[in-house]
Amino acid sequence: MKEKKEKAKFRIRHVFFLLFVIYICSTLISQQKMMRNLKTQKVEKEKEVKELQGNLNELNDEIKNTDSLEFIEKVAREELRMVKPREIIYVDINKKKDPFLKDKKN
């Protein structure tokens, strides 16, 4: 009778040990997946930061050049659609993304 109880305890210990090992393995696997996902997200965010840093540098350069005549002329031509005296502008009606036609609908 004692032998059966000892064998039963022995089997129960093995089952618990096996369940514990399975739990540890599944936890490690899920952590590895999470680490891979976090690494890819980190790489993507670093690329985004570099891109935004480049944009920030361009904007800072543009802010420094706001007093120059070239910048003022650029803004006048692109945003205010101004032209120089005796300058002729040719507009292609078929062109859809013409800045001078953005008010008109084709």
Protein Blocks (a to p, Z undefined) as FASTA:
>chain_A
ZZmmmmmmmmmmmmmmmmmmmmmmmmmmmmmmmmmmmmmmmmmmmmmmmmmmmmmmmmmm
mmmmmmpmklmmmmmmmmnopacehiacdddfklmklfklmmpcZZ
